[in-house]
Amino acid sequence: MFTFEQYLGFLAFLMILTLGFWLMIFLVSILPYWIGGSLYENWKMKREEKKNKELK
């Protein structure tokens, strides 16, 4: 019915599909959260530095 090479090709296809799926989940959900949090922290630090300079 199916040859061994076809089976290996199917397994390779499934592996690539699964890796692509998890990479897209990472890029769509975790990466924006990470970058947004970093930008927010930098903004808070700069705001705090500006506030400290005004108090001196």
mmCIF file of the N, C-alpha and C atoms, coordinates in Angstrom:
data_MODEL
# 
_entry.id   MODEL 
# 
loop_
_atom_site.group_PDB 
_atom_site.id 
_atom_site.type_symbol 
_atom_site.label_atom_id 
_atom_site.label_alt_id 
_atom_site.label_comp_id 
_atom_site.label_asym_id 
_atom_site.label_entity_id 
_atom_site.label_seq_id 
_atom_site.pdbx_PDB_ins_code 
_atom_site.Cartn_x 
_atom_site.Cartn_y 
_atom_site.Cartn_z 
_atom_site.occupancy 
_atom_site.B_iso_or_equiv 
_atom_site.pdbx_formal_charge 
_atom_site.auth_seq_id 
_atom_site.auth_comp_id 
_atom_site.auth_asym_id 
_atom_site.auth_atom_id 
_atom_site.pdbx_PDB_model_num 
ATOM 1   N N  . MET A 1 1  ? 0.827  -1.189 0.000  1.00 0.00 ? 1  MET A N  1 
ATOM 2   C CA . MET A 1 1  ? 0.000  0.000  0.000  1.00 0.00 ? 1  MET A CA 1 
ATOM 3   C C  . MET A 1 1  ? 0.875  1.259  0.000  1.00 0.00 ? 1  MET A C  1 
ATOM 4   N N  . PHE A 1 2  ? 1.638  1.481  1.049  1.00 0.00 ? 2  PHE A N  1 
ATOM 5   C CA . PHE A 1 2  ? 2.557  2.615  1.103  1.00 0.00 ? 2  PHE A CA 1 
ATOM 6   C C  . PHE A 1 2  ? 3.971  2.091  1.277  1.00 0.00 ? 2  PHE A C  1 
ATOM 7   N N  . THR A 1 3  ? 4.914  2.783  0.668  1.00 0.00 ? 3  THR A N  1 
ATOM 8   C CA . THR A 1 3  ? 6.310  2.369  0.831  1.00 0.00 ? 3  THR A CA 1 
ATOM 9   C C  . THR A 1 3  ? 6.899  3.048  2.063  1.00 0.00 ? 3  THR A C  1 
ATOM 10  N N  . PHE A 1 4  ? 8.042  2.540  2.471  1.00 0.00 ? 4  PHE A N  1 
ATOM 11  C CA . PHE A 1 4  ? 8.710  3.085  3.649  1.00 0.00 ? 4  PHE A CA 1 
ATOM 12  C C  . PHE A 1 4  ? 9.136  4.534  3.419  1.00 0.00 ? 4  PHE A C  1 
ATOM 13  N N  . GLU A 1 5  ? 9.549  4.865  2.199  1.00 0.00 ? 5  GLU A N  1 
ATOM 14  C CA . GLU A 1 5  ? 9.954  6.241  1.886  1.00 0.00 ? 5  GLU A CA 1 
ATOM 15  C C  . GLU A 1 5  ? 8.776  7.199  1.998  1.00 0.00 ? 5  GLU A C  1 
ATOM 16  N N  . GLN A 1 6  ? 7.600  6.733  1.583  1.00 0.00 ? 6  GLN A N  1 
ATOM 17  C CA . GLN A 1 6  ? 6.416  7.578  1.723  1.00 0.00 ? 6  GLN A CA 1 
ATOM 18  C C  . GLN A 1 6  ? 6.081  7.802  3.194  1.00 0.00 ? 6  GLN A C  1 
ATOM 19  N N  . TYR A 1 7  ? 6.257  6.756  3.991  1.00 0.00 ? 7  TYR A N  1 
ATOM 20  C CA . TYR A 1 7  ? 6.013  6.872  5.433  1.00 0.00 ? 7  TYR A CA 1 
ATOM 21  C C  . TYR A 1 7  ? 6.979  7.878  6.060  1.00 0.00 ? 7  TYR A C  1 
ATOM 22  N N  . LEU A 1 8  ? 8.262  7.803  5.688  1.00 0.00 ? 8  LEU A N  1 
ATOM 23  C CA . LEU A 1 8  ? 9.243  8.758  6.219  1.00 0.00 ? 8  LEU A CA 1 
ATOM 24  C C  . LEU A 1 8  ? 8.932  10.181 5.758  1.00 0.00 ? 8  LEU A C  1 
ATOM 25  N N  . GLY A 1 9  ? 8.502  10.323 4.526  1.00 0.00 ? 9  GLY A N  1 
ATOM 26  C CA . GLY A 1 9  ? 8.124  11.645 4.032  1.00 0.00 ? 9  GLY A CA 1 
ATOM 27  C C  . GLY A 1 9  ? 6.928  12.204 4.783  1.00 0.00 ? 9  GLY A C  1 
ATOM 28  N N  . PHE A 1 10 ? 5.972  11.337 5.067  1.00 0.00 ? 10 PHE A N  1 
ATOM 29  C CA . PHE A 1 10 ? 4.800  11.769 5.829  1.00 0.00 ? 10 PHE A CA 1 
ATOM 30  C C  . PHE A 1 10 ? 5.198  12.190 7.239  1.00 0.00 ? 10 PHE A C  1 
ATOM 31  N N  . LEU A 1 11 ? 6.089  11.429 7.874  1.00 0.00 ? 11 LEU A N  1 
ATOM 32  C CA . LEU A 1 11 ? 6.559  11.799 9.216  1.00 0.00 ? 11 LEU A CA 1 
ATOM 33  C C  . LEU A 1 11 ? 7.312  13.127 9.190  1.00 0.00 ? 11 LEU A C  1 
ATOM 34  N N  . ALA A 1 12 ? 8.137  13.334 8.160  1.00 0.00 ? 12 ALA A N  1 
ATOM 35  C CA . ALA A 1 12 ? 8.855  14.604 8.031  1.00 0.00 ? 12 ALA A CA 1 
ATOM 36  C C  . ALA A 1 12 ? 7.867  15.753 7.844  1.00 0.00 ? 12 ALA A C  1 
ATOM 37  N N  . PHE A 1 13 ? 6.840  15.535 7.028  1.00 0.00 ? 13 PHE A N  1 
ATOM 38  C CA . PHE A 1 13 ? 5.811  16.551 6.817  1.00 0.00 ? 13 PHE A CA 1 
ATOM 39  C C  . PHE A 1 13 ? 5.104  16.884 8.124  1.00 0.00 ? 13 PHE A C  1 
ATOM 40  N N  . LEU A 1 14 ? 4.735  15.863 8.902  1.00 0.00 ? 14 LEU A N  1 
ATOM 41  C CA . LEU A 1 14 ? 4.065  16.110 10.179 1.00 0.00 ? 14 LEU A CA 1 
ATOM 42  C C  . LEU A 1 14 ? 4.972  16.865 11.146 1.00 0.00 ? 14 LEU A C  1 
ATOM 43  N N  . MET A 1 15 ? 6.259  16.529 11.161 1.00 0.00 ? 15 MET A N  1 
ATOM 44  C CA . MET A 1 15 ? 7.191  17.224 12.048 1.00 0.00 ? 15 MET A CA 1 
ATOM 45  C C  . MET A 1 15 ? 7.310  18.699 11.671 1.00 0.00 ? 15 MET A C  1 
ATOM 46  N N  . ILE A 1 16 ? 7.459  18.967 10.381 1.00 0.00 ? 16 ILE A N  1 
ATOM 47  C CA . ILE A 1 16 ? 7.583  20.355 9.920  1.00 0.00 ? 16 ILE A CA 1 
ATOM 48  C C  . ILE A 1 16 ? 6.301  21.127 10.207 1.00 0.00 ? 16 ILE A C  1 
ATOM 49  N N  . LEU A 1 17 ? 5.154  20.491 9.984  1.00 0.00 ? 17 LEU A N  1 
ATOM 50  C CA . LEU A 1 17 ? 3.872  21.132 10.264 1.00 0.00 ? 17 LEU A CA 1 
ATOM 51  C C  . LEU A 1 17 ? 3.731  21.457 11.746 1.00 0.00 ? 17 LEU A C  1 
ATOM 52  N N  . THR A 1 18 ? 4.110  20.518 12.603 1.00 0.00 ? 18 THR A N  1 
ATOM 53  C CA . THR A 1 18 ? 4.006  20.737 14.050 1.00 0.00 ? 18 THR A CA 1 
ATOM 54  C C  . THR A 1 18 ? 4.958  21.835 14.512 1.00 0.00 ? 18 THR A C  1 
ATOM 55  N N  . LEU A 1 19 ? 6.198  21.803 14.011 1.00 0.00 ? 19 LEU A N  1 
ATOM 56  C CA . LEU A 1 19 ? 7.149  22.859 14.372 1.00 0.00 ? 19 LEU A CA 1 
ATOM 57  C C  . LEU A 1 19 ? 6.646  24.229 13.913 1.00 0.00 ? 19 LEU A C  1 
ATOM 58  N N  . GLY A 1 20 ? 6.108  24.294 12.709 1.00 0.00 ? 20 GLY A N  1 
ATOM 59  C CA . GLY A 1 20 ? 5.564  25.554 12.210 1.00 0.00 ? 20 GLY A CA 1 
ATOM 60  C C  . GLY A 1 20 ? 4.401  26.044 13.044 1.00 0.00 ? 20 GLY A C  1 
ATOM 61  N N  . PHE A 1 21 ? 3.547  25.115 13.471 1.00 0.00 ? 21 PHE A N  1 
ATOM 62  C CA . PHE A 1 21 ? 2.405  25.488 14.298 1.00 0.00 ? 21 PHE A CA 1 
ATOM 63  C C  . PHE A 1 21 ? 2.870  26.112 15.608 1.00 0.00 ? 21 PHE A C  1 
ATOM 64  N N  . TRP A 1 22 ? 3.782  25.463 16.312 1.00 0.00 ? 22 TRP A N  1 
ATOM 65  C CA . TRP A 1 22 ? 4.234  25.986 17.601 1.00 0.00 ? 22 TRP A CA 1 
ATOM 66  C C  . TRP A 1 22 ? 5.043  27.268 17.432 1.00 0.00 ? 22 TRP A C  1 
ATOM 67  N N  . LEU A 1 23 ? 5.784  27.392 16.330 1.00 0.00 ? 23 LEU A N  1 
ATOM 68  C CA . LEU A 1 23 ? 6.511  28.633 16.067 1.00 0.00 ? 23 LEU A CA 1 
ATOM 69  C C  . LEU A 1 23 ? 5.536  29.788 15.851 1.00 0.00 ? 23 LEU A C  1 
ATOM 70  N N  . MET A 1 24 ? 4.453  29.551 15.123 1.00 0.00 ? 24 MET A N  1 
ATOM 71  C CA . MET A 1 24 ? 3.463  30.596 14.917 1.00 0.00 ? 24 MET A CA 1 
ATOM 72  C C  . MET A 1 24 ? 2.767  30.961 16.223 1.00 0.00 ? 24 MET A C  1 
ATOM 73  N N  . ILE A 1 25 ? 2.461  29.968 17.059 1.00 0.00 ? 25 ILE A N  1 
ATOM 74  C CA . ILE A 1 25 ? 1.864  30.259 18.365 1.00 0.00 ? 25 ILE A CA 1 
ATOM 75  C C  . ILE A 1 25 ? 2.809  31.151 19.165 1.00 0.00 ? 25 ILE A C  1 
ATOM 76  N N  . PHE A 1 26 ? 4.111  30.826 19.155 1.00 0.00 ? 26 PHE A N  1 
ATOM 77  C CA . PHE A 1 26 ? 5.101  31.629 19.871 1.00 0.00 ? 26 PHE A CA 1 
ATOM 78  C C  . PHE A 1 26 ? 5.152  33.049 19.315 1.00 0.00 ? 26 PHE A C  1 
ATOM 79  N N  . LEU A 1 27 ? 5.238  33.168 17.993 1.00 0.00 ? 27 LEU A N  1 
ATOM 80  C CA . LEU A 1 27 ? 5.379  34.486 17.379 1.00 0.00 ? 27 LEU A CA 1 
ATOM 81  C C  . LEU A 1 27 ? 4.137  35.345 17.562 1.00 0.00 ? 27 LEU A C  1 
ATOM 82  N N  . VAL A 1 28 ? 2.966  34.738 17.565 1.00 0.00 ? 28 VAL A N  1 
ATOM 83  C CA . VAL A 1 28 ? 1.726  35.504 17.635 1.00 0.00 ? 28 VAL A CA 1 
ATOM 84  C C  . VAL A 1 28 ? 1.366  35.879 19.065 1.00 0.00 ? 28 VAL A C  1 
ATOM 85  N N  . SER A 1 29 ? 1.674  35.021 20.028 1.00 0.00 ? 29 SER A N  1 
ATOM 86  C CA . SER A 1 29 ? 1.199  35.281 21.392 1.00 0.00 ? 29 SER A CA 1 
ATOM 87  C C  . SER A 1 29 ? 2.314  35.708 22.346 1.00 0.00 ? 29 SER A C  1 
ATOM 88  N N  . ILE A 1 30 ? 3.390  34.973 22.421 1.00 0.00 ? 30 ILE A N  1 
ATOM 89  C CA . ILE A 1 30 ? 4.397  35.214 23.457 1.00 0.00 ? 30 ILE A CA 1 
ATOM 90  C C  . ILE A 1 30 ? 5.305  36.385 23.100 1.00 0.00 ? 30 ILE A C  1 
ATOM 91  N N  . LEU A 1 31 ? 5.714  36.464 21.852 1.00 0.00 ? 31 LEU A N  1 
ATOM 92  C CA . LEU A 1 31 ? 6.650  37.510 21.452 1.00 0.00 ? 31 LEU A CA 1 
ATOM 93  C C  . LEU A 1 31 ? 6.085  38.924 21.630 1.00 0.00 ? 31 LEU A C  1 
ATOM 94  N N  . PRO A 1 32 ? 4.858  39.235 21.196 1.00 0.00 ? 32 PRO A N  1 
ATOM 95  C CA . PRO A 1 32 ? 4.326  40.589 21.445 1.00 0.00 ? 32 PRO A CA 1 
ATOM 96  C C  . PRO A 1 32 ? 4.203  40.908 22.934 1.00 0.00 ? 32 PRO A C  1 
ATOM 97  N N  . TYR A 1 33 ? 3.829  39.906 23.734 1.00 0.00 ? 33 TYR A N  1 
ATOM 98  C CA . TYR A 1 33 ? 3.734  40.111 25.178 1.00 0.00 ? 33 TYR A CA 1 
ATOM 99  C C  . TYR A 1 33 ? 5.104  40.456 25.754 1.00 0.00 ? 33 TYR A C  1 
ATOM 100 N N  . TRP A 1 34 ? 6.138  39.754 25.309 1.00 0.00 ? 34 TRP A N  1 
ATOM 101 C CA . TRP A 1 34 ? 7.501  39.958 25.780 1.00 0.00 ? 34 TRP A CA 1 
ATOM 102 C C  . TRP A 1 34 ? 7.991  41.355 25.375 1.00 0.00 ? 34 TRP A C  1 
ATOM 103 N N  . ILE A 1 35 ? 7.811  41.713 24.109 1.00 0.00 ? 35 ILE A N  1 
ATOM 104 C CA . ILE A 1 35 ? 8.277  43.013 23.625 1.00 0.00 ? 35 ILE A CA 1 
ATOM 105 C C  . ILE A 1 35 ? 7.482  44.144 24.270 1.00 0.00 ? 35 ILE A C  1 
ATOM 106 N N  . GLY A 1 36 ? 6.170  43.968 24.390 1.00 0.00 ? 36 GLY A N  1 
ATOM 107 C CA . GLY A 1 36 ? 5.336  44.993 25.022 1.00 0.00 ? 36 GLY A CA 1 
ATOM 108 C C  . GLY A 1 36 ? 5.711  45.216 26.468 1.00 0.00 ? 36 GLY A C  1 
ATOM 109 N N  . GLY A 1 37 ? 5.977  44.153 27.202 1.00 0.00 ? 37 GLY A N  1 
ATOM 110 C CA . GLY A 1 37 ? 6.394  44.281 28.599 1.00 0.00 ? 37 GLY A CA 1 
ATOM 111 C C  . GLY A 1 37 ? 7.725  44.987 28.721 1.00 0.00 ? 37 GLY A C  1 
ATOM 112 N N  . SER A 1 38 ? 8.640  44.685 27.817 1.00 0.00 ? 38 SER A N  1 
ATOM 113 C CA . SER A 1 38 ? 9.946  45.343 27.831 1.00 0.00 ? 38 SER A CA 1 
ATOM 114 C C  . SER A 1 38 ? 9.803  46.838 27.555 1.00 0.00 ? 38 SER A C  1 
ATOM 115 N N  . LEU A 1 39 ? 8.998  47.188 26.560 1.00 0.00 ? 39 LEU A N  1 
ATOM 116 C CA . LEU A 1 39 ? 8.785  48.609 26.256 1.00 0.00 ? 39 LEU A CA 1 
ATOM 117 C C  . LEU A 1 39 ? 8.126  49.328 27.426 1.00 0.00 ? 39 LEU A C  1 
ATOM 118 N N  . TYR A 1 40 ? 7.174  48.681 28.077 1.00 0.00 ? 40 TYR A N  1 
ATOM 119 C CA . TYR A 1 40 ? 6.491  49.283 29.225 1.00 0.00 ? 40 TYR A CA 1 
ATOM 120 C C  . TYR A 1 40 ? 7.462  49.497 30.382 1.00 0.00 ? 40 TYR A C  1 
ATOM 121 N N  . GLU A 1 41 ? 8.328  48.521 30.643 1.00 0.00 ? 41 GLU A N  1 
ATOM 122 C CA . GLU A 1 41 ? 9.313  48.666 31.718 1.00 0.00 ? 41 GLU A CA 1 
ATOM 123 C C  . GLU A 1 41 ? 10.281 49.810 31.421 1.00 0.00 ? 41 GLU A C  1 
ATOM 124 N N  . ASN A 1 42 ? 10.753 49.904 30.182 1.00 0.00 ? 42 ASN A N  1 
ATOM 125 C CA . ASN A 1 42 ? 11.652 51.006 29.814 1.00 0.00 ? 42 ASN A CA 1 
ATOM 126 C C  . ASN A 1 42 ? 10.960 52.351 29.971 1.00 0.00 ? 42 ASN A C  1 
ATOM 127 N N  . TRP A 1 43 ? 9.698  52.440 29.584 1.00 0.00 ? 43 TRP A N  1 
ATOM 128 C CA . TRP A 1 43 ? 8.936  53.680 29.716 1.00 0.00 ? 43 TRP A CA 1 
ATOM 129 C C  . TRP A 1 43 ? 8.784  54.060 31.182 1.00 0.00 ? 43 TRP A C  1 
ATOM 130 N N  . LYS A 1 44 ? 8.502  53.075 32.048 1.00 0.00 ? 44 LYS A N  1 
ATOM 131 C CA . LYS A 1 44 ? 8.374  53.364 33.479 1.00 0.00 ? 44 LYS A CA 1 
ATOM 132 C C  . LYS A 1 44 ? 9.699  53.851 34.060 1.00 0.00 ? 44 LYS A C  1 
ATOM 133 N N  . MET A 1 45 ? 10.812 53.215 33.657 1.00 0.00 ? 45 MET A N  1 
ATOM 134 C CA . MET A 1 45 ? 12.118 53.623 34.180 1.00 0.00 ? 45 MET A CA 1 
ATOM 135 C C  . MET A 1 45 ? 12.461 55.043 33.744 1.00 0.00 ? 45 MET A C  1 
ATOM 136 N N  . LYS A 1 46 ? 12.209 55.382 32.482 1.00 0.00 ? 46 LYS A N  1 
ATOM 137 C CA . LYS A 1 46 ? 12.496 56.731 32.002 1.00 0.00 ? 46 LYS A CA 1 
ATOM 138 C C  . LYS A 1 46 ? 11.620 57.759 32.698 1.00 0.00 ? 46 LYS A C  1 
ATOM 139 N N  . ARG A 1 47 ? 10.360 57.421 32.929 1.00 0.00 ? 47 ARG A N  1 
ATOM 140 C CA . ARG A 1 47 ? 9.447  58.323 33.632 1.00 0.00 ? 47 ARG A CA 1 
ATOM 141 C C  . ARG A 1 47 ? 9.924  58.543 35.066 1.00 0.00 ? 47 ARG A C  1 
ATOM 142 N N  . GLU A 1 48 ? 10.403 57.484 35.705 1.00 0.00 ? 48 GLU A N  1 
ATOM 143 C CA . GLU A 1 48 ? 10.895 57.595 37.082 1.00 0.00 ? 48 GLU A CA 1 
ATOM 144 C C  . GLU A 1 48 ? 12.169 58.439 37.145 1.00 0.00 ? 48 GLU A C  1 
ATOM 145 N N  . GLU A 1 49 ? 13.070 58.253 36.149 1.00 0.00 ? 49 GLU A N  1 
ATOM 146 C CA . GLU A 1 49 ? 14.288 59.063 36.109 1.00 0.00 ? 49 GLU A CA 1 
ATOM 147 C C  . GLU A 1 49 ? 13.947 60.540 35.920 1.00 0.00 ? 49 GLU A C  1 
ATOM 148 N N  . LYS A 1 50 ? 12.991 60.822 35.059 1.00 0.00 ? 50 LYS A N  1 
ATOM 149 C CA . LYS A 1 50 ? 12.591 62.209 34.819 1.00 0.00 ? 50 LYS A CA 1 
ATOM 150 C C  . LYS A 1 50 ? 11.993 62.817 36.086 1.00 0.00 ? 50 LYS A C  1 
ATOM 151 N N  . LYS A 1 51 ? 11.200 62.022 36.803 1.00 0.00 ? 51 LYS A N  1 
ATOM 152 C CA . LYS A 1 51 ? 10.584 62.496 38.038 1.00 0.00 ? 51 LYS A CA 1 
ATOM 153 C C  . LYS A 1 51 ? 11.654 62.773 39.098 1.00 0.00 ? 51 LYS A C  1 
ATOM 154 N N  . ASN A 1 52 ? 12.675 61.910 39.178 1.00 0.00 ? 52 ASN A N  1 
ATOM 155 C CA . ASN A 1 52 ? 13.756 62.113 40.147 1.00 0.00 ? 52 ASN A CA 1 
ATOM 156 C C  . ASN A 1 52 ? 14.581 63.351 39.811 1.00 0.00 ? 52 ASN A C  1 
ATOM 157 N N  . LYS A 1 53 ? 14.789 63.633 38.520 1.00 0.00 ? 53 LYS A N  1 
ATOM 158 C CA . LYS A 1 53 ? 15.537 64.825 38.124 1.00 0.00 ? 53 LYS A CA 1 
ATOM 159 C C  . LYS A 1 53 ? 14.774 66.096 38.483 1.00 0.00 ? 53 LYS A C  1 
ATOM 160 N N  . GLU A 1 54 ? 13.452 66.052 38.372 1.00 0.00 ? 54 GLU A N  1 
ATOM 161 C CA . GLU A 1 54 ? 12.645 67.229 38.697 1.00 0.00 ? 54 GLU A CA 1 
ATOM 162 C C  . GLU A 1 54 ? 12.652 67.505 40.192 1.00 0.00 ? 54 GLU A C  1 
ATOM 163 N N  . LEU A 1 55 ? 12.772 66.472 41.010 1.00 0.00 ? 55 LEU A N  1 
ATOM 164 C CA . LEU A 1 55 ? 12.767 66.656 42.458 1.00 0.00 ? 55 LEU A CA 1 
ATOM 165 C C  . LEU A 1 55 ? 14.084 67.231 42.970 1.00 0.00 ? 55 LEU A C  1 
ATOM 166 N N  . LYS A 1 56 ? 15.174 67.024 42.239 1.00 0.00 ? 56 LYS A N  1 
ATOM 167 C CA . LYS A 1 56 ? 16.485 67.499 42.713 1.00 0.00 ? 56 LYS A CA 1 
ATOM 168 C C  . LYS A 1 56 ? 16.665 68.981 42.510 1.00 0.00 ? 56 LYS A C  1 
# 
